[in-house]
């Protein structure tokens, strides 16, 4: 099986490459492949059996004033990859986001829940989802994830660890709920999904359980051997941002039964295993 990883220089792309170590893999970062170039996407896909697309515009706030640019990457790019996969007989595993939902739910969003993005970023990602599912009804996988952290690149978990060394206390929002998710767990599942020959469609790859950003920050402090009470709860309105943040980003995992796979493990178990590689140690 010949694999192509797009966005291979990013946090998730690098983890996918690690999971696929020893396989026949082409790993292309943005410098090697611009997925908004249809011809380049076609050339890259040719000769591969599975494409794992981790390339994305991830600047949520920046997308509010550059929606066309965000949509070119998050919508047109996946469309080009999907069209190329359809031409060359490859499967496409495309990574998406919880931001395609409105964030107003009070129970986990199932895979087939109505989408209603409230931000430019969410709209751009939904465009990519639709393109993949339309072009590859039998060979396209849309895998939504959320609250991602990992060894490579910047993320909330690393930020909390850095701030813990500089500040006596931290105020962190406690009115947004979601599922902290280790990128290595997602990378492993993306590969498993393709190798299992699972039914095409939408899947949710987040660690199970739920907490708030404040709860996650306190868990990070605990992993570092620090007092979690140094993290103080506050509300979203204290930190206004250009793009609205979902108040509820908990995703349901019933779709994994279709693939014969169990949902991802609880988020606190994943954080405990990830801590030695993600968090700095003094």
LODOBA-810171 format. One record per atom (N, C-alpha, C, CB): residue in one letter; x, y, z. Coordinates in steps of 0.05 Angstrom, whole numbers, padded with zeros to 5 digits, always signed. Atoms other than C-alpha are relative to their C-alpha. Glycine has a CB too. Layout:
N
AXYZ
...
//
This chain:
282
X+00017-00024+00000
X+00000+00000+00000
X+00018+00025+00000
X-00019+00000+00025
X-00016-00024+00003
X+00029+00067-00022
X-00016+00024+00011
X+00008+00005-00029
X+00013-00022-00015
X+00013+00127+00022
X+00011+00027-00008
X+00003-00004+00030
X-00008-00028+00003
X+00014+00202+00010
X-00011+00015+00023
X-00010+00011-00027
X+00008-00018-00022
X+00013+00250+00069
X+00003+00028-00010
X+00017-00006+00026
X-00001-00028+00006
X-00004+00322+00054
X+00000+00016+00026
X-00023+00009-00019
X-00002-00015-00026
X+00011+00376+00106
X+00019-00015+00018
X-00027+00003+00013
X-00017+00018-00016
X+00067+00330+00129
X+00019+00014+00019
X+00016-00017-00019
X-00018-00014-00018
X+00106+00385+00164
X-00015+00009+00025
X+00012+00025-00014
X+00016-00008-00023
X+00049+00399+00213
X+00000-00020+00022
X-00028+00007-00008
X+00002+00017-00024
X+00034+00369+00281
X-00011-00028-00007
X-00016+00013+00022
X+00013+00025+00005
X-00014+00316+00257
X+00014-00015-00023
X-00029+00004-00007
X-00014+00013+00022
X+00022+00302+00191
X+00025-00014+00008
X+00006+00020-00021
X-00025+00013-00010
X+00087+00288+00227
X-00006-00025+00016
X+00016+00020+00017
X+00008+00024-00015
X+00051+00240+00273
X-00009-00023-00018
X-00021+00006+00021
X+00008+00020+00020
X+00019+00204+00214
X+00025-00014-00012
X-00018+00012-00022
X-00025+00011+00012
X+00089+00195+00184
X+00013-00019+00020
X+00019+00023-00007
X-00012+00018-00020
X+00113+00166+00250
X-00015-00026+00002
X+00000+00014+00028
X+00016+00025-00001
X+00056+00116+00252
X+00005-00017-00024
X-00030+00007+00001
X-00005+00015+00025
X+00071+00096+00180
X+00029-00007-00004
X-00010+00016-00023
X-00028+00006+00003
X+00145+00087+00193
X+00004-00029-00009
X+00015+00005+00026
X-00004+00026+00011
X+00168+00028+00151
X-00018-00006-00024
X-00005-00021+00021
X+00017+00004+00023
X+00112+00034+00100
X+00011+00017-00023
X-00030+00009+00007
X-00008-00015+00024
X+00118+00062+00030
X-00015+00027+00000
X-00006-00016-00027
X+00013-00026-00006
X+00104+00136+00044
X+00013+00023-00016
X+00001+00006+00030
X-00009-00026+00010
X+00110+00202+00007
X-00012+00021+00019
X-00009+00005-00030
X+00008-00020-00019
X+00107+00258+00058
X+00006+00028-00011
X+00013-00004+00028
X-00003-00026+00012
X+00096+00328+00029
X-00010+00022+00017
X-00013+00000-00027
X+00009-00024-00015
X+00094+00393+00068
X-00009+00021-00020
X+00022+00010+00018
X+00010-00021+00017
X+00068+00458+00041
X+00021+00009-00021
X-00009+00024+00017
X-00022-00008+00019
X+00136+00474+00010
X+00002-00018-00024
X+00026+00002+00015
X-00002+00019+00022
X+00132+00412-00032
X-00026-00003-00016
X+00008-00027+00011
X+00026+00003+00014
X+00057+00412-00049
X-00019+00021+00010
X-00011-00028+00005
X+00021-00019-00005
X+00007+00468-00053
X-00026-00013-00009
X+00005+00028-00014
X+00024+00014+00007
X-00060+00432-00051
X-00021+00017-00014
X-00013-00013+00024
X+00018-00017+00015
X-00095+00493-00080
X+00006+00000-00030
X+00001+00029+00011
X-00007+00003+00028
X-00060+00477-00146
X-00010-00027-00009
X+00032+00002-00003
X+00013+00025+00008
X-00103+00425-00180
X+00019-00019-00015
X-00024+00006-00018
X-00019+00017+00016
X-00049+00401-00228
X+00021-00012+00018
X+00014+00017-00022
X-00020+00010-00019
X+00002+00394-00172
X-00012-00022+00018
X+00011+00023+00017
X+00014+00021-00016
X-00049+00355-00130
X-00002-00025-00015
X-00027+00010+00009
X+00003+00024+00017
X-00062+00308-00188
X+00027-00015-00003
X-00011+00008-00027
X-00026+00012+00003
X+00012+00296-00199
X+00008-00014+00026
X+00021+00021-00007
X-00008+00012-00025
X+00023+00282-00125
X-00015-00025+00007
X-00004+00020+00023
X+00017+00023-00007
X-00035+00233-00118
X+00007-00024-00018
X-00029+00007-00003
X-00005+00022+00018
X-00016+00192-00179
X+00020-00020+00011
X+00010+00011-00028
X-00018+00021-00010
X+00015+00126-00159
X-00003-00008+00029
X+00028+00008-00005
X+00005+00006-00028
X-00012+00125-00088
X-00027-00014+00004
X+00001+00025+00017
X+00025+00014-00006
X-00066+00081-00057
X-00017+00014+00020
X+00007-00028+00010
X+00014-00015-00021
X-00084+00124+00003
X+00013+00027+00003
X+00001-00016+00027
X-00009-00027-00006
X-00079+00199+00013
X-00011+00008+00027
X-00009+00020-00022
X+00008-00010-00026
X-00081+00226+00084
X+00004+00031-00001
X+00015-00013+00024
X-00003-00029+00002
X-00096+00301+00080
X-00002+00013+00027
X-00022+00011-00019
X-00001-00016-00025
X-00073+00339+00141
X+00006+00029-00005
X+00021-00012+00019
X-00006-00028+00007
X-00059+00403+00103
X-00025+00017+00006
X+00008+00003-00030
X+00023-00017-00006
X-00104+00460+00127
X+00009+00028+00007
X-00015-00012+00023
X-00002-00027-00011
X-00112+00534+00141
X-00011-00003+00029
X-00016+00022-00017
X+00008+00005-00028
X-00115+00531+00218
X-00003+00026+00016
X+00019-00018+00013
X+00002-00026-00014
X-00115+00606+00235
X-00030+00007+00001
X+00016+00022-00014
X+00029-00004-00002
X-00187+00609+00260
X-00007+00029-00001
X-00010-00013+00026
X+00007-00028-00001
X-00187+00683+00275
X+00008+00014-00026
X+00014+00014+00023
X-00009-00012+00025
X-00148+00701+00212
X-00019-00005-00023
X+00027-00010-00007
X+00019+00006+00021
X-00200+00667+00169
X-00023+00020-00001
X-00011-00028+00004
X+00023-00019+00000
X-00252+00719+00190
X+00004+00023-00019
X-00004+00011+00029
X-00006-00022+00018
X-00217+00771+00148
X+00013-00010-00026
X+00017+00021+00013
X-00012+00012+00024
X-00189+00723+00096
X-00014-00025-00008
X+00031-00005+00004
X+00015+00024+00004
X-00245+00675+00083
X+00006-00013-00027
X-00030+00006+00002
X-00006+00011+00026
X-00229+00667+00009
X+00026-00016+00000
X+00002+00022-00021
X-00026+00014-00002
X-00157+00647+00025
X-00003-00025+00016
X+00021+00018+00012
X+00005+00024-00017
X-00180+00599+00080
X-00015-00021-00016
X-00015+00008+00025
X+00016+00019+00016
X-00231+00568+00033
X+00016-00013-00022
X-00025+00013-00011
X-00018+00011+00021
X-00178+00559-00021
X+00015-00024+00011
X+00019+00021-00010
X-00015+00022-00012
X-00138+00515+00027
X-00019-00022+00011
X+00018+00010+00022
X+00017+00019-00015
X-00194+00482+00067
X-00023-00011-00017
X-00011+00013+00024
X+00022+00009+00017
X-00246+00476+00012
X+00009-00009-00028
X-00020+00022-00004
X-00009+00007+00027
X-00214+00478-00057
X+00022-00021+00000
X+00010+00025-00015
X-00022+00020-00001
X-00152+00439-00036
X-00010-00028+00003
X+00018+00007+00024
X+00011+00027-00001
X-00190+00378-00012
X-00016-00008-00024
X-00018-00002+00025
X+00015+00006+00025
X-00234+00383-00074
X+00020-00010-00021
X-00016+00024-00010
X-00020+00009+00020
X-00171+00378-00118
X+00010-00028+00007
X+00023+00021-00001
X-00010+00027-00008
X-00145+00319-00078
X-00021-00021-00005
X+00008+00000+00030
X+00021+00020+00004
X-00212+00284-00080
X-00004-00007-00030
X-00026+00010+00011
X+00003+00005+00028
X-00218+00293-00155
X+00024-00017-00011
X-00001+00027-00016
X-00023+00016+00008
X-00147+00266-00164
X-00002-00029+00010
X+00026+00013+00011
X+00004+00028-00010
X-00163+00206-00120
X-00020-00015-00016
X-00008+00001+00030
X+00021+00013+00017
X-00225+00192-00161
X+00012-00008-00027
X-00023+00019-00005
X-00012+00006+00026
X-00183+00194-00225
X+00019-00023+00002
X+00014+00024-00011
X-00022+00020-00002
X-00127+00150-00199
X-00007-00024+00018
X+00024+00014+00011
X+00009+00023-00015
X-00167+00101-00157
X+00012-00002+00028
X+00008-00024-00014
X-00011+00000-00027
X-00140+00123-00089
X-00022+00007+00020
X+00023+00021+00003
X+00018-00008-00021
X-00176+00130-00023
X+00011+00026+00013
X-00003-00022+00021
X-00008-00025-00013
X-00175+00197+00014
X-00010+00001+00028
X-00010+00024-00016
X+00007-00004-00028
X-00173+00206+00089
X+00004+00030+00006
X+00017-00019+00020
X-00001-00030-00002
X-00189+00280+00101
X-00007+00008+00029
X-00019+00013-00020
X+00004-00009-00028
X-00183+00314+00169
X-00017+00025+00001
X+00027+00004+00014
X+00017-00023-00003
X-00238+00362+00189
X-00002+00008+00030
X-00028-00005-00012
X+00001-00013-00026
X-00262+00397+00252
X-00028+00002+00012
X+00011+00028-00003
X+00025-00005-00015
X-00316+00408+00305
X-00012+00026-00008
X+00005-00001+00029
X+00011-00027+00006
X-00324+00479+00279
X-00021-00001-00022
X+00023+00018-00009
X+00022+00002+00019
X-00372+00453+00225
X-00027+00000+00014
X+00003-00025-00017
X+00025-00001-00016
X-00424+00451+00281
X-00003+00027+00013
X+00000-00022+00022
X+00006-00026-00011
X-00457+00510+00315
X+00010+00003+00029
X-00029+00006-00001
X-00010-00002-00028
X-00430+00493+00385
X-00021+00006+00020
X+00020+00021+00002
X+00022-00006-00018
X-00499+00502+00416
X-00012-00025+00012
X-00021+00016-00014
X+00012+00024-00010
X-00513+00429+00432
X+00005-00004+00030
X+00011-00025-00015
X-00004+00007-00028
X-00518+00399+00502
X+00006-00030+00003
X-00025+00007+00016
X-00008+00028+00000
X-00503+00327+00483
X+00018-00005-00025
X-00025-00020-00001
X-00020+00003+00021
X-00449+00298+00437
X-00012+00000-00028
X+00015-00026+00004
X+00009-00001+00028
X-00457+00313+00363
X+00006-00027-00014
X+00015+00023-00015
X-00005+00025+00016
X-00467+00248+00323
X+00012+00008-00027
X-00026-00016-00004
X-00013-00005+00026
X-00431+00241+00257
X-00019+00012-00021
X+00012-00026-00011
X+00019-00010+00019
X-00495+00256+00219
X-00016+00024+00010
X-00019-00022-00008
X+00014-00024-00010
X-00516+00317+00260
X+00001+00022-00021
X+00013+00010+00026
X+00000-00022+00020
X-00536+00378+00218
X+00024+00019+00005
X-00026+00016+00002
X-00022-00019-00003
X-00477+00424+00205
X-00010+00028-00002
X+00022-00005-00022
X+00009-00029+00000
X-00483+00499+00218
X+00023+00017+00010
X-00025+00004+00018
X-00023-00014-00010
X-00415+00532+00223
X-00006+00030+00004
X+00023-00002-00021
X+00004-00028-00007
X-00413+00601+00256
X+00024+00017-00006
X-00007+00002+00030
X-00024-00015+00006
X-00344+00622+00232
X+00009-00005-00029
X+00023-00007+00020
X-00011+00003+00027
X-00308+00632+00166
X+00017-00026-00001
X+00018+00024-00008
X-00016+00025-00001
X-00260+00576+00187
X-00018-00024-00002
X+00016-00001+00026
X+00018+00022+00001
X-00318+00529+00199
X-00013-00004-00027
X-00022+00003+00021
X+00012+00002+00027
X-00350+00546+00132
X+00020-00011-00020
X-00010+00028-00009
X-00020+00010+00019
X-00284+00534+00096
X+00005-00030+00004
X+00026+00015+00005
X-00004+00028-00005
X-00276+00466+00129
X-00024-00017-00010
X+00005-00006+00030
X+00023+00014+00010
X-00347+00446+00113
X+00000-00002-00030
X-00026+00015+00009
X-00003+00002+00029
X-00334+00462+00040
X+00018-00023-00008
X+00011+00026-00012
X-00018+00023+00005
X-00277+00412+00042
X-00013-00027+00005
X+00025+00002+00016
X+00015+00024-00006
X-00320+00359+00074
X-00018-00008-00023
X-00016+00002+00026
X+00020+00005+00021
X-00374+00366+00022
X+00014-00009-00026
X-00017+00024-00005
X-00014+00006+00025
X-00324+00363-00035
X+00010-00029+00001
X+00024+00018-00005
X-00010+00027-00003
X-00293+00298-00009
X-00022-00020-00002
X+00015-00003+00026
X+00022+00019+00000
X-00359+00263+00004
X-00014-00001-00027
X-00020+00007+00022
X+00013+00000+00027
X-00386+00284-00064
X+00016-00014-00021
X-00006+00029-00008
X-00018+00012+00020
X-00326+00263-00105
X+00006-00029+00005
X+00025+00016-00003
X-00009+00027-00007
X-00311+00199-00067
X-00021-00013+00018
X+00027+00001+00014
X+00021+00011-00017
X-00377+00170-00041
X+00007-00028+00011
X-00026-00002-00015
X-00007+00027-00009
X-00345+00101-00035
X+00029-00002+00009
X-00004-00019-00021
X-00028+00002-00007
X-00273+00119-00020
X+00010+00025+00014
X+00016-00004-00026
X-00008-00024-00015
X-00273+00184+00020
X-00007-00002+00029
X-00012+00024-00013
X+00005-00001-00029
X-00266+00190+00095
X+00004+00028+00010
X+00020-00020+00015
X-00002-00026-00014
X-00280+00255+00132
X+00003-00006+00029
X-00024+00018-00006
X-00005+00006-00028
X-00250+00251+00201
X+00002+00026+00016
X+00026-00018+00003
X+00000-00025-00015
X-00268+00307+00248
X+00015-00004+00027
X-00029+00010+00006
X-00013+00001-00025
X-00224+00322+00307
X-00002+00028+00013
X+00030-00008-00003
X+00003-00025-00014
X-00219+00378+00359
X+00020+00001+00024
X-00029+00003+00011
X-00017-00004-00024
X-00177+00407+00416
X+00026-00016-00002
X-00016-00007+00025
X-00023+00017+00006
X-00115+00376+00385
X+00025+00012+00013
X+00004-00002-00030
X-00027-00007-00011
X-00047+00377+00420
X+00019-00022-00007
X-00001+00006+00031
X-00019+00021+00007
X+00017+00340+00406
X+00029+00010+00005
X-00003-00009-00028
X-00029-00006-00004
X+00093+00339+00407
X+00009+00022-00018
X+00016-00025-00006
X-00010-00019+00020
X+00102+00382+00345
X-00017+00025-00002
X+00003-00013-00027
X+00014-00025+00003
X+00083+00455+00338
X-00013+00010+00025
X-00022-00004-00021
X+00012-00012-00023
X+00045+00501+00384
X-00028-00010+00005
X-00001+00030-00003
X+00028+00008-00007
X-00019+00482+00421
X-00005+00008+00029
X-00003-00030-00004
X+00009-00009-00026
X-00058+00497+00484
X+00015-00013+00023
X-00030-00006+00003
X-00013+00015-00021
X-00025+00443+00526
X+00028+00011+00004
X+00001-00030-00006
X-00027-00012-00003
X+00045+00470+00512
X-00001+00028+00010
X+00014-00001-00028
X+00003-00027-00009
X+00021+00541+00523
X-00004+00001+00030
X-00023+00014-00014
X+00005+00000-00029
X-00006+00524+00592
X+00025-00007+00016
X-00022-00020+00007
X-00025+00007-00014
X+00060+00491+00611
X+00019+00023+00000
X+00012-00025-00014
X-00018-00023+00001
X+00099+00551+00588
X-00009+00022+00019
X+00001+00012-00029
X+00010-00021-00017
X+00054+00600+00625
X+00003-00008+00030
X-00029+00007-00006
X-00003+00010-00028
X+00058+00557+00688
X+00027+00008+00012
X-00004-00030+00001
X-00027-00007-00010
X+00132+00574+00692
X+00003+00030+00004
X+00021-00010-00020
X-00003-00029-00001
X+00120+00649+00685
X-00020+00014+00019
X-00004+00010-00027
X+00021-00013-00015
X+00057+00663+00725
X-00008-00016+00025
X-00024+00005-00018
X+00009+00013-00025
X+00032+00649+00795
X-00028-00013-00004
X-00001+00019+00023
X+00027+00010+00005
X-00040+00641+00771
X-00007+00005-00029
X-00021+00013+00019
X+00010-00003+00027
X-00076+00633+00704
X-00030+00001+00001
X+00011-00023-00018
X+00029-00001+00003
X-00148+00652+00686
X-00006-00014-00027
X-00011+00029+00000
X+00006+00016+00024
X-00175+00600+00636
X-00030-00004-00001
X+00015-00027+00001
X+00029+00002+00003
X-00245+00596+00607
X-00010-00027+00008
X-00008+00006-00029
X+00012+00024-00011
X-00290+00546+00640
X-00029-00005-00011
X-00001+00001+00031
X+00027+00003+00011
X-00353+00553+00597
X+00000-00009-00029
X-00014+00027+00002
X-00001+00014+00026
X-00329+00518+00534
X+00007-00029+00006
X+00021+00013-00019
X-00005+00028-00005
X-00333+00442+00535
X+00008-00014-00025
X-00025-00013+00012
X-00009+00015+00023
X-00296+00394+00490
X+00016-00024+00009
X+00017+00018-00018
X-00015+00024-00004
X-00249+00335+00484
X+00029+00004-00007
X-00013-00023-00016
X-00029-00001+00006
X-00174+00345+00490
X+00009-00025-00014
X+00016+00005+00027
X-00006+00023+00017
X-00144+00300+00437
X+00029+00000-00007
X-00018+00000-00025
X-00029+00003+00007
X-00073+00275+00429
X+00003-00006-00029
X+00013-00022+00017
X-00003+00003+00029
X-00051+00281+00357
X+00010-00028-00008
X+00019+00020-00011
X-00010+00026+00006
X-00015+00214+00360
X-00023-00021+00000
X+00021-00009+00020
X+00023+00018+00000
X-00081+00179+00377
X-00016+00003-00026
X-00018+00005+00024
X+00015-00005+00025
X-00114+00212+00317
X+00016-00011-00023
X-00004+00030-00004
X-00016+00010+00022
X-00056+00195+00271
X-00002-00031-00002
X+00030+00008+00004
X+00003+00029+00000
X-00060+00122+00292
X-00026-00009-00011
X+00004-00011+00029
X+00027+00008+00010
X-00134+00120+00279
X-00004+00006-00030
X-00021+00015+00016
X+00002-00006+00029
X-00128+00153+00210
X+00012-00023-00016
X+00015+00026-00007
X-00013+00022+00014
X-00081+00097+00189
X-00016-00025+00003
X+00029-00004+00011
X+00017+00024-00004
X-00124+00043+00221
X-00024+00000-00017
X-00008-00002+00030
X+00025-00003+00016
X-00185+00069+00185
X+00005-00009-00029
X-00010+00028+00001
X-00007+00007+00028
X-00152+00062+00117
X+00007-00029-00003
X+00022+00018-00011
X-00009+00028+00002
X-00120-00005+00131
X-00022-00019+00005
X+00022-00005+00021
X+00023+00018-00005
X-00186-00034+00156
X-00019-00001-00024
X-00015+00010+00025
X+00018-00001+00023
X-00219-00017+00090
X-00028+00006+00009
X+00000-00027-00014
X+00026-00007-00013
X-00275+00014+00131
X-00019+00013-00020
X+00005+00019+00024
X+00019-00014+00017
X-00339+00041+00100
X+00007+00030-00002
X-00028-00004+00010
X-00005-00028+00004
X-00331+00110+00071
X-00020+00016+00016
X-00001+00008-00030
X+00018-00017-00014
X-00363+00169+00106
X+00013+00017+00022
X-00022-00016+00013
X-00010-00018-00021
X-00356+00213+00168
X+00005-00015+00026
X-00021+00022+00004
X-00008+00011-00026
X-00320+00194+00232
X+00009+00022+00018
X+00023-00022-00004
X-00009-00020-00020
X-00304+00231+00296
X+00024-00011+00015
X-00023+00008+00019
X-00024+00010-00014
X-00233+00222+00322
X+00008+00020+00021
X+00023-00004-00020
X-00008-00015-00024
X-00230+00255+00390
X+00002-00019+00023
X-00021+00023+00006
X-00001+00017-00024
X-00209+00225+00456
X-00027+00002+00015
X+00023+00009+00018
X+00026+00000-00013
X-00270+00206+00496
X-00001+00014+00026
X-00009-00029+00004
X+00004-00017-00023
X-00299+00241+00556
X-00002+00029-00008
X+00023-00004+00020
X+00002-00029+00006
X-00303+00316+00562
X+00009+00016+00024
X-00029+00008-00008
X-00008-00018-00021
X-00277+00375+00602
X-00002+00028-00012
X+00028-00006+00011
X-00002-00027+00010
X-00268+00450+00596
X+00029+00007-00004
X-00013+00020+00020
X-00028-00009+00003
X-00206+00490+00577
X+00013+00003+00028
X+00002+00026-00016
X-00010-00002-00027
X-00199+00504+00651
X+00007-00027+00011
X-00020+00014+00018
X-00005+00028-00009
X-00204+00430+00667
X+00025-00011-00013
X-00023-00017-00006
X-00024+00010+00014
X-00151+00414+00615
X+00025+00014+00011
X-00002+00005-00030
X-00024-00014-00012
X-00104+00468+00642
X+00007-00011+00027
X-00006+00030+00001
X-00005+00012-00027
X-00112+00440+00712
X+00013-00027-00003
X-00026-00001+00017
X-00012+00026+00004
X-00096+00371+00686
X+00029+00002-00009
X-00016-00016-00021
X-00028-00005+00009
X-00033+00398+00652
X+00017+00007+00025
X+00002+00023-00021
X-00014-00007-00024
X-00012+00429+00718
X+00006-00025+00017
X-00015+00021+00017
X-00003+00024-00016
X-00023+00363+00753
X+00021-00018-00012
X-00027-00015+00002
X-00020+00017+00013
X+00019+00326+00702
X+00028+00011+00005
X-00005-00001-00030
X-00026-00012-00005
X+00075+00376+00716
X+00007+00001+00030
X+00000+00029-00010
X-00005+00000-00029
X+00069+00365+00791
X-00005+00026+00013
X+00028-00008+00006
X+00006-00027-00010
X+00041+00435+00802
X-00028+00000+00012
X+00003+00021-00022
X+00026-00003-00013
X-00020+00458+00842
X-00021+00008-00021
X+00001+00020+00022
X+00021-00007+00020
X-00081+00455+00795
X-00016+00025+00008
X-00018-00023-00005
X+00016-00022-00008
X-00115+00508+00837
X+00012+00027-00008
X-00003+00000+00031
X-00011-00025+00012
X-00067+00559+00807
X-00015+00008-00025
X+00030-00004-00006
X+00016-00007+00023
X-00113+00556+00747
X-00028+00007+00009
X-00002-00025-00020
X+00026-00010-00010
X-00175+00598+00760
X-00020+00001-00023
X+00004+00028+00012
X+00020+00000+00021
X-00240+00591+00721
X-00010+00028-00007
X-00024-00017+00008
X+00011-00025+00009
X-00266+00649+00680
X-00019-00006-00024
X+00022+00021-00008
X+00020+00003+00021
X-00315+00661+00623
X+00011+00010-00027
X-00026+00015+00007
X-00009-00006+00027
X-00308+00667+00547
X+00000+00030-00005
X-00017-00014-00020
X+00002-00029+00006
X-00330+00740+00547
X+00023+00016+00010
X-00025+00011+00011
X-00024-00014-00010
X-00266+00758+00584
X+00022+00000-00021
X+00010-00014+00025
X-00021+00002+00021
X-00226+00739+00522
X-00013+00001-00028
X+00016-00027+00003
X+00013-00002+00026
X-00262+00766+00460
X+00019-00006-00023
X-00011+00028-00003
X-00016+00008+00024
X-00237+00738+00394
X-00016+00006-00025
X+00008-00030+00001
X+00014-00006+00025
X-00254+00754+00321
X-00020-00022-00008
X+00020+00005-00022
X+00017+00022+00008
X-00283+00685+00309
X-00014-00012+00025
X+00016-00022-00015
X+00013+00012-00023
X-00336+00656+00355
X+00010-00028+00006
X-00030-00001-00005
X-00009+00027-00008
X-00314+00595+00395
X-00025-00016+00008
X+00020+00002+00024
X+00023+00017-00008
X-00362+00536+00403
X-00001-00003+00030
X+00002-00027-00014
X+00003+00005-00029
X-00390+00531+00473
X+00001-00030+00006
X-00026+00013+00010
X+00001+00029-00004
X-00398+00456+00464
X+00011-00014-00025
X-00030-00009+00005
X-00014+00013+00022
X-00351+00416+00420
X+00004-00030+00005
X+00027+00012-00004
X-00002+00029-00006
X-00363+00345+00446
X-00012-00016-00024
X-00014-00007+00026
X+00008+00016+00023
X-00367+00295+00388
X-00007-00028+00008
X+00022+00001-00021
X+00007+00028-00004
X-00402+00228+00388
X+00016-00019-00017
X-00030-00004-00006
X-00019+00019+00012
X-00365+00165+00368
X-00014-00025-00011
X+00021-00007+00019
X+00013+00024+00008
X-00418+00116+00345
X+00009-00011-00027
X-00030+00005-00001
X-00008+00009+00027
X-00390+00114+00274
X+00022-00021+00000
X+00009+00023-00015
X-00022+00019+00001
X-00330+00072+00295
X-00010-00029-00001
X+00017+00004+00025
X+00010+00027+00002
X-00374+00011+00300
X-00001-00009-00029
X-00028-00002+00013
X+00000+00007+00029
X-00380+00014+00224
X+00027-00011-00009
X-00008+00024-00017
X-00027+00008+00009
X-00305+00005+00219
X+00010-00023+00017
X+00019+00024+00003
X-00009+00021-00017
X-00301-00049+00272
X+00022+00009+00019
X+00010-00023-00016
X-00020-00012-00017
X-00259-00002+00315
X-00014+00012+00025
X+00017+00020-00015
X+00010-00013-00024
X-00269+00022+00386
X+00005+00030-00001
X+00013-00012+00026
X-00005-00029-00002
X-00275+00097+00402
X+00028+00004+00012
X-00021+00014+00016
X-00026-00007-00013
X-00211+00132+00423
X-00002-00001+00030
X+00010+00027-00010
X+00000+00002-00029
X-00191+00125+00495
X-00006+00026+00014
X+00028-00010+00010
X+00007-00024-00015
X-00209+00175+00550
X+00023+00021-00002
X-00005-00006+00029
X-00020-00021+00005
X-00174+00243+00543
X+00020+00001+00022
X-00015+00027-00002
X-00019-00003-00021
X-00142+00241+00612
X+00021-00023-00001
X-00015-00001+00028
X-00019+00022+00004
X-00110+00173+00598
X+00020+00007-00022
X-00014-00026-00007
X-00017-00008+00022
X-00083+00200+00532
X+00020+00022+00009
X-00016+00010-00024
X-00018-00022-00010
X-00055+00263+00566
X+00022-00012+00017
X-00016+00021+00015
X-00020+00011-00018
X-00019+00221+00618
X+00022-00014-00016
X-00013-00020+00019
X-00021+00013+00016
X+00016+00180+00564
X+00015+00020-00017
X-00013-00021-00018
X-00012-00020+00017
X+00029+00241+00521
X+00019+00019+00015
X-00020+00017-00014
X-00014-00020-00015
X+00058+00283+00577
X+00031-00001-00003
X-00007-00002+00029
X-00030+00000+00002
X+00131+00258+00573
X+00011+00011-00026
X+00009-00029+00004
X-00010-00010+00025
X+00136+00278+00500
X-00010+00028-00007
X-00007-00019-00022
X+00012-00026+00007
X+00091+00339+00499
X+00008+00022+00019
X-00031-00003+00000
X-00005-00020-00021
X+00106+00374+00565
X+00030+00002+00007
X-00016-00006+00025
X-00028-00003-00008
X+00174+00404+00583
X+00005-00010+00029
X+00009+00029-00002
X-00007+00010-00027
X+00209+00374+00643
X+00024+00016+00010
X+00005-00030+00000
X-00022-00016-00011
X+00253+00416+00688
X+00023-00017+00010
X-00010+00017+00023
//
